[in-house]
Amino acid sequence: MKLDPKHLAQLSVIVEAGGFQSAADRLGLTQPALSRNMRALEGRIGAPVFQRDGRRSIPNDLGLRLARNGLAIRLAEEQAEAFATLSKSGAVGRLRIGAPPIVAGRFLTGALSAFINENPDCIIELRTGLVHELRGMLERGQIDVVFGPRNLADPVAGLGFEPLIDDQVGVMCRANHPLTRHAPVTSADLEASTWLAHSTGSLLRQQTEAAMAASGLHRIRVAVETDSIRSALEIVAATDLVTTMPKATTKPYLEDRLVFLDFDHPQFHRPLGIVRRNDTPLNPVTCSFLSDLKRIAMASFNG
């Protein structure tokens, strides 16, 4: 059986839009024409893709599964159109990547700078966000690759993870903080400290709270909460607050102002790597950048 890919793509729009009329408006079709196409699809399959609820048509399990295939078709068409536009304008490719703010900093910018110098005609899009925001961008096809923790891919079918480094989390403070004279630092020391915390809902905040609870801390006394990594580093460097940061990607920012305390816990293990859709092939430009990044990561962080 050969299905019309146009009908699968239209089915995915119906699922996204929540109804035939909204989907027809987005597609530039009339509602009767779109209904005919869906009946043709059902006739070709030999099974319904909608269940009827009064005057409403709701996609059934088969319809939802086929809609995912239709979404992949639409994304492939959009990527092909974008590549054709870039080729027409003289550009040789596009690199669309995402990362949490701390990873998008010096961990990525060094590799990106070198890549830009070698590929001056390449168009690069770098998006930042929290884990759930990056996952959504990846699933919607707005970016091709995310550089982030393994947890970003774990809850979602269809996403693959390739590890690069272990970006272990550590407890950070200013270089001359009183806790730097404690060896090792105890959970009681940290419970008595005042904290700068990352945003509620962020993966780093969740990981910190889980590790502290597993270490026996009953509570963390939070004085400041922020989603700005730069602000967090500056505030901790100038106060007695403590915070947590991933060690490998924060290392370039330490200078002589910030240090990691002698405190560890298995919950602080944080594999960092490449997250991508398993069903979407990467373009040659992205593959080339990934190759460069793996080489840099191996030499700088694992070597």
C-alpha positions as CSV (number, residue, x, y, z in Angstrom):
1,M,0.0,0.0,0.0
2,K,1.4,3.4,-1.0
3,L,0.1,6.4,1.0
4,D,0.0,9.9,-0.3
5,P,2.6,11.8,1.8
6,K,0.6,15.0,1.3
7,H,-2.4,13.4,3.1
8,L,-0.1,12.3,6.0
9,A,1.3,15.8,6.3
10,Q,-2.3,17.2,6.3
11,L,-3.3,14.8,9.0
12,S,-0.5,16.1,11.2
13,V,-1.8,19.6,10.8
14,I,-5.3,18.5,11.8
15,V,-3.8,17.0,15.0
16,E,-1.8,20.1,15.8
17,A,-4.7,22.5,15.0
18,G,-7.3,20.5,16.9
19,G,-9.8,20.4,14.2
20,F,-10.6,20.3,10.5
21,Q,-11.5,24.0,10.0
22,S,-8.4,25.4,11.8
23,A,-6.2,23.0,9.9
24,A,-7.9,23.9,6.5
25,D,-7.2,27.6,7.2
26,R,-3.6,26.9,7.9
27,L,-3.2,24.7,4.8
28,G,-5.1,27.1,2.5
29,L,-7.8,24.5,1.7
30,T,-11.5,24.4,2.2
31,Q,-12.8,22.2,5.0
32,P,-14.7,19.9,2.5
33,A,-11.5,19.5,0.5
34,L,-9.5,18.5,3.5
35,S,-12.3,16.1,4.6
36,R,-12.2,14.4,1.2
37,N,-8.4,14.0,1.5
38,M,-8.8,12.3,4.9
39,R,-11.5,10.0,3.6
40,A,-9.1,9.1,0.7
41,L,-6.4,8.3,3.3
42,E,-8.8,6.1,5.3
43,G,-9.8,4.4,2.1
44,R,-6.2,3.7,1.1
45,I,-5.4,2.3,4.6
46,G,-8.7,0.4,4.9
47,A,-9.2,1.6,8.4
48,P,-10.5,4.8,10.1
49,V,-8.0,7.4,11.5
50,F,-10.7,9.3,13.3
51,Q,-13.3,8.5,15.8
52,R,-16.6,10.4,15.5
53,D,-17.9,12.2,18.6
54,G,-21.1,13.8,17.5
55,R,-20.1,16.3,14.8
56,R,-16.5,16.2,15.9
57,S,-13.8,14.0,14.4
58,I,-11.0,13.0,16.9
59,P,-7.8,11.2,15.7
60,N,-7.7,7.7,17.1
61,D,-4.5,5.8,18.0
62,L,-3.7,5.0,14.3
63,G,-4.4,8.6,13.3
64,L,-2.0,9.9,16.0
65,R,0.7,7.5,14.9
66,L,0.3,8.4,11.2
67,A,0.3,12.1,12.2
68,R,3.8,11.7,13.6
69,N,4.9,10.4,10.2
70,G,3.2,13.3,8.6
71,L,5.1,15.7,10.9
72,A,8.4,14.1,9.8
73,I,7.4,14.7,6.2
74,R,6.6,18.3,6.8
75,L,9.9,18.9,8.7
76,A,11.8,17.3,5.9
77,E,10.0,19.5,3.3
78,E,10.8,22.6,5.4
79,Q,14.4,21.7,5.8
80,A,14.7,21.0,2.0
81,E,13.1,24.4,1.3
82,A,15.5,26.2,3.7
83,F,18.5,24.4,2.2
84,A,17.4,25.4,-1.3
85,T,17.0,29.0,-0.2
86,L,20.4,29.0,1.5
87,S,22.0,27.5,-1.6
88,K,20.4,30.1,-3.8
89,S,21.7,32.9,-1.6
90,G,25.2,31.5,-1.7
91,A,25.4,30.0,1.8
92,V,26.7,26.4,2.0
93,G,24.7,25.2,5.0
94,R,23.0,25.8,8.2
95,L,23.8,24.7,11.8
96,R,20.9,24.8,14.2
97,I,21.8,23.9,17.8
98,G,20.5,24.5,21.3
99,A,22.0,24.3,24.8
100,P,21.4,25.3,28.4
101,P,22.9,28.8,29.1
102,I,26.0,27.4,31.0
103,V,26.7,24.9,28.2
104,A,26.1,27.6,25.5
105,G,28.9,29.7,27.1
106,R,32.5,29.0,26.7
107,F,32.1,25.2,26.3
108,L,30.4,25.8,22.9
109,T,31.6,29.2,21.9
110,G,35.2,28.2,21.5
111,A,34.3,25.3,19.1
112,L,31.7,27.6,17.3
113,S,34.3,30.3,16.8
114,A,36.7,27.9,15.2
115,F,34.0,26.5,13.0
116,I,32.8,29.9,11.9
117,N,36.4,30.8,10.8
118,E,36.6,27.6,8.8
119,N,33.1,27.9,7.4
120,P,32.4,31.6,6.9
121,D,29.4,31.1,4.6
122,C,27.6,28.8,7.0
123,I,24.5,30.2,8.8
124,I,24.4,29.3,12.5
125,E,21.5,29.4,14.9
126,L,22.3,29.0,18.6
127,R,19.3,28.8,20.9
128,T,19.4,28.6,24.7
129,G,16.8,27.6,27.3
130,L,15.8,25.2,30.1
131,V,15.6,21.5,29.5
132,H,11.9,21.4,28.7
133,E,12.2,24.4,26.4
134,L,15.1,22.8,24.4
135,R,13.3,19.5,24.2
136,G,10.2,21.2,22.8
137,M,12.4,23.0,20.2
138,L,14.0,19.8,19.2
139,E,10.7,17.9,18.9
140,R,9.1,20.7,16.8
141,G,12.1,20.7,14.4
142,Q,13.2,24.2,15.3
143,I,16.7,22.9,16.1
144,D,18.6,19.8,14.9
145,V,20.8,19.1,17.9
146,V,20.9,19.9,21.6
147,F,24.0,19.8,23.8
148,G,22.8,19.0,27.3
149,P,22.5,16.5,30.1
150,R,21.2,12.9,29.5
151,N,18.0,13.7,31.3
152,L,16.9,15.9,28.4
153,A,16.4,12.8,26.3
154,D,15.4,10.2,28.9
155,P,11.7,10.8,29.2
156,V,11.0,11.1,25.4
157,A,10.8,8.3,22.9
158,G,12.5,9.0,19.6
159,L,15.4,11.1,21.1
160,G,18.9,9.7,21.2
161,F,21.8,10.6,23.5
162,E,25.5,10.4,22.7
163,P,27.8,11.3,25.7
164,L,30.6,13.8,25.3
165,I,31.8,14.5,28.9
166,D,30.9,14.0,32.5
167,D,30.0,17.5,33.5
168,Q,29.8,16.6,37.2
169,V,28.0,19.1,39.5
170,G,29.9,20.6,42.4
171,V,29.3,23.0,45.3
172,M,30.9,26.4,44.5
173,C,31.8,29.5,46.6
174,R,34.2,32.4,46.5
175,A,37.9,31.6,46.7
176,N,38.4,32.8,50.3
177,H,35.1,31.5,51.7
178,P,35.4,30.1,55.3
179,L,34.2,26.7,54.0
180,T,37.4,26.4,51.9
181,R,39.2,25.7,55.2
182,H,36.9,22.7,55.8
183,A,38.2,19.4,54.4
184,P,36.1,17.7,53.7
185,V,33.0,19.8,53.8
186,T,30.1,18.1,55.6
187,S,26.3,18.2,54.9
188,A,26.0,20.0,58.2
189,D,28.3,22.7,56.9
190,L,26.1,23.1,53.8
191,E,22.9,23.1,55.8
192,A,24.3,26.0,57.9
193,S,25.2,28.0,54.7
194,T,23.1,30.4,52.8
195,W,22.5,29.5,49.2
196,L,22.1,31.0,45.8
197,A,19.6,28.6,44.0
198,H,18.9,28.0,40.4
199,S,15.4,28.5,39.0
200,T,12.7,26.3,40.3
201,G,12.0,23.6,37.7
202,S,15.5,23.8,36.2
203,L,17.3,20.4,36.0
204,L,20.3,21.8,38.0
205,R,18.0,22.9,40.8
206,Q,16.3,19.5,40.9
207,Q,19.7,17.7,40.8
208,T,21.0,19.9,43.6
209,E,18.0,19.3,45.9
210,A,18.1,15.5,45.2
211,A,21.8,15.3,46.1
212,M,21.4,17.5,49.2
213,A,18.4,15.4,50.4
214,A,20.3,12.2,49.8
215,S,23.3,13.6,51.8
216,G,21.0,14.2,54.8
217,L,20.3,17.9,54.5
218,H,16.8,18.7,55.8
219,R,16.6,22.1,54.2
220,I,18.5,24.5,52.0
221,R,18.4,28.2,53.1
222,V,17.9,30.1,49.9
223,A,18.6,33.9,49.8
224,V,18.8,34.4,46.1
225,E,17.2,32.5,43.2
226,T,18.1,33.3,39.5
227,D,18.0,31.8,36.1
228,S,21.1,33.9,35.0
229,I,24.3,31.9,35.2
230,R,26.4,35.0,34.8
231,S,24.6,36.7,37.7
232,A,25.0,33.6,39.8
233,L,28.8,33.5,39.3
234,E,29.2,37.3,40.0
235,I,27.1,37.2,43.1
236,V,28.8,34.1,44.6
237,A,32.2,35.6,43.9
238,A,31.3,38.7,45.9
239,T,29.4,37.2,48.8
240,D,29.3,34.3,51.3
241,L,26.6,32.5,49.4
242,V,27.2,29.0,48.0
243,T,25.7,27.4,44.9
244,T,26.0,24.5,42.6
245,M,27.5,24.5,39.1
246,P,28.6,21.9,36.6
247,K,32.3,21.6,36.9
248,A,33.6,21.1,33.4
249,T,31.5,23.8,31.7
250,T,32.0,26.3,34.5
251,K,35.8,25.8,34.8
252,P,36.6,28.6,32.2
253,Y,34.8,31.1,34.5
254,L,36.5,30.3,37.8
255,E,39.7,32.5,37.3
256,D,41.0,33.1,40.8
257,R,37.7,34.2,42.3
258,L,35.7,31.0,42.6
259,V,36.4,27.4,43.8
260,F,34.6,24.1,44.1
261,L,34.4,22.7,47.6
262,D,35.5,19.3,48.7
263,F,32.1,17.8,48.6
264,D,30.7,15.1,46.3
265,H,27.7,12.8,46.0
266,P,26.7,10.2,43.3
267,Q,23.6,12.3,42.5
268,F,26.0,14.9,41.1
269,H,27.0,12.7,38.2
270,R,25.9,14.6,35.1
271,P,26.7,13.1,31.6
272,L,26.6,15.8,29.0
273,G,26.3,15.0,25.4
274,I,24.5,15.3,22.0
275,V,20.7,14.9,21.9
276,R,19.0,14.5,18.6
277,R,15.9,13.0,16.9
278,N,16.5,9.4,15.9
279,D,14.3,9.7,12.8
280,T,15.8,12.8,11.3
281,P,19.2,12.6,9.4
282,L,21.7,15.4,10.1
283,N,22.9,17.6,7.3
284,P,26.7,17.6,6.5
285,V,27.3,20.9,8.2
286,T,26.0,19.6,11.5
287,C,27.9,16.4,11.2
288,S,31.1,18.3,10.6
289,F,30.5,20.5,13.7
290,L,29.8,17.5,15.8
291,S,33.0,15.9,14.7
292,D,34.9,19.0,15.7
293,L,33.2,19.2,19.0
294,K,33.8,15.6,19.9
295,R,37.5,16.0,19.1
296,I,37.7,19.2,21.3
297,A,35.8,17.6,24.1
298,M,38.1,14.5,24.1
299,A,41.2,16.7,24.1
300,S,40.1,19.3,26.7
301,F,37.8,17.4,29.1
302,N,38.5,13.7,28.8
303,G,42.1,13.7,28.1
